[in-house]
Amino acid sequence: MNRFERQPQAASEAEVDYLDGDFRVRRPGAYVRCAVTGEPIPLENLRYWNVDLQEPYSSPEAKLKRLRGDRA
C-alpha cells in the first residue's frame, strides 16, 4: 500500500433525512437499512423511501409491503 491509497474503513450506517425526490445525509455512512427487510442499502443504490414515515426501502416490492401493512 502506498501513501495515496486509503485505508479501508469499517462500513457504518448513515443517518438520512428523506425528502420529496431527494435525501439529505445527516451522519455520513455507507448504507441505510431497509425498514421492511432489514437488509443494508448502499447510499448509491437508495431509490425508494417514504417521506412521511422517514423510512428507506430496498425495492418497490418492499415499499408495497409496507404500504399494505404486511410484515417481513
Backbone hydrogen bonds, N-H to C=O, Kabsch-Sander energy under -0.5 kcal/mol:
donor,donor_aa,acceptor,acceptor_aa,energy
5,E,2,N,-1.3
14,A,31,Y,-3.7
15,E,27,R,-2.1
16,V,14,A,-0.5
17,D,24,R,-3.1
18,Y,16,V,-0.5
19,L,17,D,-0.6
19,L,22,D,-2.5
21,G,19,L,-0.7
22,D,19,L,-0.8
24,R,17,D,-2.8
26,R,15,E,-3.0
26,R,24,R,-0.6
27,R,15,E,-1.9
30,A,12,S,-2.7
31,Y,12,S,-1.2
32,V,41,I,-1.9
34,C,39,E,-2.6
35,A,56,P,-2.8
38,G,34,C,-1.3
41,I,32,V,-3.5
43,L,30,A,-1.8
45,N,42,P,-2.3
46,L,42,P,-0.5
46,L,43,L,-1.0
48,Y,57,Y,-0.7
50,N,55,E,-2.4
51,V,49,W,-0.5
54,Q,50,N,-1.4
55,E,50,N,-1.3
57,Y,48,Y,-2.8
63,K,59,S,-1.8
64,L,60,P,-2.3
65,K,61,E,-2.2
66,R,62,A,-1.9
67,L,63,K,-2.4
68,R,64,L,-2.2
69,G,65,K,-0.9
69,G,66,R,-0.5
70,D,65,K,-2.3
